[in-house]
Amino acid sequence: MGVGTSSEKTGPNATVDIAGLRRFISDRKLGDPSNLHSENISFGHSNEVHLVHFDGKSWALRRPPRGPLLPTAHDMMREYRVMNALQNTAVPVPRVYAGCDDSSYIGAPFYLMEYMRGEVIRADGKHFARTPELRRKVSEGMVDLLSALQAVDWHTVGLEGFGRPDGYLERQLRRWVDQLERTIPFTRPLPVMEQVRDWLRVRIPESPPATIVHGDFKLDNVMWDPNQARVIAVFDWEMSTIGDPLADFGWMLTYWPDPSDPTSRAGVVASMPADPGWLTQREMIQRYESKTGRAMREFAFYQVFAIFKLAIIMEGSYSRFVRGQADDPLFAGMKERVPALADAAWAAACRPAA
């Protein structure tokens, strides 16, 4: 099937250009691709993941979604580089086999990695952490995993030049405001987002020393061995860089269940129910501070910024939907969800400090 055919399909019906992929595997001498076939296994609503079988191997192929993309979005080579750098560290990532920035093969950049088998914890409750003891173990595991990532010396693993550590928060805010301004001409005005933007601009805190930043660190980007409640892989590195470690921690806590969360957040910022056993946000902060020696003094800023960024990402998905570039029904729901996220960000900004 050719690129022209496959580029018309998204979501569970998306396909990969088999002829182009066979050519790439042959060119890179990765095996005999004559009997190569693939299946879409992506469970997300953004980047595609295909399971490809050839020459006795089963590898996962990851590529960006179809259609025009915002600048810096869905950067496959960025993912490939950081995962390659982390191969021999304490951070569990899939083994990566090859990356390709030449779109002539399958119509987009992509990379091939180990196909991992495990369990991802999602908000639907269908996961192994069904007891308070397991939920506590997962909670502690998430903090420990992030601490391990931030302990990696990015200089020695080959990530010099991967990001600019100084001025990270200022650049991030400019970048996401730019993404929003590029998107809303195709969607609708979002005045509450402007209020949140202005609140963030005057409250940027001083960052601690820079570390590797995942950029989307949360429960459903982590795979577990359910038999041991042990992390076996961290996925979705497309927004990774070098910068403020508290940005990752604040992003994770924005999704984290907490009894103190207002009911207005339910269904807006997806997270687990606050069942017994999950550490509270305060307990997560205490464990993180103990593990890393960093103080999370400006949680409000990091939380508001996280919700602001999430709203912009979802507005980008909604823009693709309204322009006919994606047919995922989840994207249609962003018409209501993005304004609700904007309201949640503003409510967090206005919430009295604990």
N, C-alpha and C positions, 0 to 999 in steps of 0.2 A: 504494500500500500504506500502511496506517495505522500509527501508532505502536504500537498494541497488537500488531499482527502482527510488526513488526520487533523489538520488544523481547524476543521469545522466542528470538531467534537470536544466537549469538555466534560468534567465530572466523571461518573462511573463508566461512561461510554468512550472516554478519550482513548486514543490508540497511539502507538509509537511507530515511527517509520522503520519497519523491519529491514528493508533493503539498505537504508542508510546505516542502521546499527550494525548489520552484518559487515558492511564495508569498513566501519570504524574498528570493529573487533579484529578483522583481518589486517588492517593497516597497523594496528598496535600489537599484533601477534599475541592476542589474549586467549586464543583457542580456536577451535574449528566452529564457525558460526553457521554451517550449512543447514542445520536443523533448528536454528534459533526460533523460539516463539516467545510471546510475552502475554502478560495479563495485568490489568490495572488493579493495584492494591491500595491506592491512595485512600486514606480515611479522612483527609482534610478537605478544605474547600479553597485551597490556594495552589501550592506547588503539587505537581503530579508525581506519583511514585508507581513504577511499573516493575513487576517481577519478571526477569528475563531468564530463560532456560537455554543453555547451549553447552555442548561438549561435556556433559555431566555436571555442569555448574548451575547454580541458581543464585543470581545476583539481583540486587535492587538498583533500578535506574531512577534517578531523580532529575526532574527538569521543571522549568517555570510553567505557569499556566499559559493558555493560548491568548492571543490578542495583544494589542499595544499595552505596555506597562509603564508605570511611573519611573523616572530616573532612580537608580540605586535599588529598585525593588527586585526581589526574587533573584539574588545574585548567587548563581550556582557555583561559580569559581571561588567565591568568598567562602562558601560552605566547605568546598573541597579543600581549600588551603588550610583552614583552621582544623578540620578533622584530621588531615594528614599530619599536621604539627602535633596533635595530641595523641598520636598512635601509641607512643611508649611512655605515657604518663599515668598518673593515678586516676585520670578522668576516663570513664568507659565510653568509648565511641566505636561505631562500626568500623571495621577495616575498610579502607578505600583502595580501589584497584586502578582507577583511571579517571581523569577528568578531561573534558573537551569543551573548549570555548569557540569551536568552529561550528557555526550553525548550519553549514552545508550538509552535515551528516543527517540530522533528524529534524532540522528546522529550528533548533534552539540549543543553547549550551546545556550540558548535562554532565553527570558523573555516575560512575558505577561503584557500588559499595556492597559490603557483606549484607546478606539478608538475615535479619535478626528475628529470633522467635522468643517471645516473652509476652508480658501483659502491660498495657498502658492503663493507668487509672484515670477514668473520666467521670464527669459529674453525674452520669446516669446511675451510678451506684453499682454497676455490674463489674465488680472487680474483687480481688482477693482480700482487700483490707476490710474485712467485715467484723472484726472484733476491735475493742478499744486498744488491746495490746498491739495488734498489727497497725492500726492507724497511728499510734504513737511511734512505732518503729519507722513507718514511712515518713512521718513528720521529721523525725531526727535525721533520717537518711537524706531528705532533701536539703536540709541545712548543711549536713556534712559534705554532700556532693558539691554544693556551691562553694563551700570553703575550700574543697580540694581543687576546684577549677581556679579559684582566685589565688591559690598558692603556687600555681604553675608559673615559672619564670618565662615570660613571653619572649625575652631576649634569646634565651638559650634554646628554645624549641623552634626558632626560625621565623618568628612573627615580627621582627623589626620592620617598621614601615607599614604594618597591617592597619594601624590607626594612629591618630595623633593624640597622645594622652592628655596634653594640656588643653584646657578650654572645652572639654568633652560636653558638658551639659549645655553650654551656650550654643555649640554647633548642633547638638541634637535638637534643641528647641527650634533653631532656625530651619533645620532640615525638615522637621515635621510640620512647621507652619508653612513652609514652601510646598510640601506635599498637599496640604489642605487647600492652599490657594490654587494649585493646579487642578484640583478635583472639583471644587464646588461650582465652577462655571458649568459643569455638566450635570449637576444635581440640583442643589437648592441652597439658599442662604442658611447659615447656622450661627445666629447671633450669640448664643450662649458659649459657643466655642471661642468666639472673640473675647468674651469676658475671661474665660479660663486662660487663654493665651496671655492676656495682659497681667493676670494674677501671677502666672508663672514667671514672666519676664522680670518682675521686680523682686522675686524671692529665690533666685538661683543660689544654692548654697555652695560653700567651698568643698571641693571634692577631696577625698583621701587619695593616697598614691594609686596610680593606675594599675589595673589588672586586665586580664582577658575578660571581656563582657560577652555573654551569650546573646543577649538582645531579646530573647523570648523564653526566658527560663521559667518554666511552670510544670505542674504535674503531668499534663498530657503531652509533654515533649520528652518524657523520661520513660524508659522501658525497664520493667522489673522481672526478675525471676520470682514467680509467685510462691515457689516452694520455700524460699529462704528470705523473702522480702528484701531482696538485694538488687541494687541498680545494676543493669547490664548494658545500658546504652543511653546516651543523650542525643537527641535529634534536633533538626531544624535550626541550623547555625547561620542562616542567610543574613541575619542582622548583626552578626558578631563583629567585634572590633576590640580596640584597646581603649579603656576609659574608666569611668567611675564604677567601682564594684557595687556601690549601694543602689545603682540603677537596676541591676539584676535582682537584688534582694527586694527592693521596693516593688518591682514588677511581679515577682512571685507572690508577695504578700497581698497584692491587690486582688489576686484570685483566691486567696486562702480563706477557708471558712473561719468565722469568728462570731461568737455569741453577741458581740457588741455591734455587729453590722446592722445598719438600719434596714427595715423591710423594703425600702425603695430600691435597694441594690439587688434584691432577689430577681433572677432572670435577666438582669442587665449585665452585670459583671459575673460571668459564669464561674461558679466554684462548687466545691462539695458542700453538702449540708453540714452544719456544725455539730456532727455526731460526737458522742463521748470518745475520747482517745486522741482526736486531732489536737495537737498543741495549739493553744491560742496564739494570736499574732504577737502578744506580749511575750509569751514563752518562746516563740520562734526568734524574736529579737534578742532575748536573753541568751539563747543558745548560740546564735550567730555572733553576738558580741564576745562571748566567752571563747569561741573557736578562733575568731579572727583578730580580736583586739581592736576592732573598729566600733565606733559608737554610731547608732542610728538615731541622730538627734533631729533630723528634718524629715521624719516619715511623711508628714502631710504633703510636702513638695513632691517626693518620689511617688506617692500614691496618686496625687492629682495628675502628675505628668504621665503616669502609666495609663490612666483611664483616658486622658486626652489623646495619647498616641494610639491606643486601641480604637478609639472612635474614628481617627483619621484612617487607620488601616481598613476599617469596615466601610468607611465612606468611599474608599478607593474601590472596594469590591462592589458596592452599590453602583458606583459610576460605570463599572464594566457591565453590570446588568442593564442599566437604563440605556446604554449605548449599544446593546445587543451583542456584546463581546463575550458574554457568559450566560449560560442558561441554568445555573445552579439556583434552585428555589430559595435556598438560604439567603442568597444575596438580595432577593426581593424584600426579605424581612428587615433589611438594614434601613429601609425607609423610616421605620418607627424606632428601631433599636439605636441608631446613631444619636438622634436627639435625646433619647433616654440616657445614653452614656454621657452626653454633654451635661445633662442635668445632674447625673451622679457625680461627675467631676466637680461641678460647681458646689454641690452639697458638701463634698469632701473638703473643698477649699474653705467653705464657710463654717465647718464643724469646729467647735471649740477644742483646743488642745487637751489631750488627756492629762 
